[in-house]
Structure formats: structure tokens, C-alpha cells
């Protein structure tokens, strides 16, 4: 016997299918559709697509003629070169030394200062006198003429 006061069970609405279950059917269906579409596209001999292309229609020929005129331009003349000459006068005083062993000197030690009185203010005077380069110990050598202090004055 059934109880008349009880309500019959209410049917529950259907639960939506979980995502993983939908993928289980959807992905194989898409793969099958892809294979069927590829088979249709690759196969089949359609007489409309197998027809040979029509002969090319004649087209007008275009001829272009170009004329170029080359004008030679004269090269400009070079500017005149101006050369100036500077004359430098150098006076060099040389005192003769007595010959060694002649015995005519003031003493037996000799005079070592002969030629040491030559003085050049700069290397331009040394080069003008034709004495460049001057080594340490030679007449005319001075430390202000030897920039790199290597014992050779006016070497560059």
C-alpha cells in the first residue's frame, strides 16, 4: 500500500554533460570530418577541371625606345700652387783644435771645449744647418732639442 500523503518523487532535470565527456565525442567527429574532406578534395576526376587551358589570346606588343644624351663636362682646372721660399742664414763658429801630440797647446790636457760653443734655438735651425740629427756629446746637442730624451736631438 502506498501512502497517500507522500508526494511522488520529482524527476530531476538532466545534468549538463561534463566537458571531458563532450570532448570525447566532439574530437573524433572533427577528425573524421577532416579525413572525409581531404578524401573528397584529393580524389575525383572532374571533367570541368581537367580541361586544357585555352590558347592565349594575342596581345598588343609595346616597344619603348629611350634616347640618352650624355654631355661631357670639362674637369675644373686645379688651383695654382703657391710656394714660398724662406732663406735662413746660419753662422757657425769653429775654433781649430791643435793636433794631438803636437805639443803646441797651452797644456798637455788639450782643449776639449772646442766646438761646444755651437747653440741652436730649435730643430729648424739644426736642419737648416744640415746638422740633424745631433747625438748626445756632439757639438750643438742640448736637452731642449731632445724631446724624447733618447740621446738623439732633432731625430724626427
Secondary structure by P-SEA (a helix, b strand, c coil): ccccccccccccccccccaaaaaacaaaaaaaaaaaaaaaaacccccccccccccccbbbbbbbbbbbbbbbbccccccbbbbbbbbbbbbbbbbbbcccccccccccccccccccccccccaaaaaaaccccccccccccccccccccccccccc
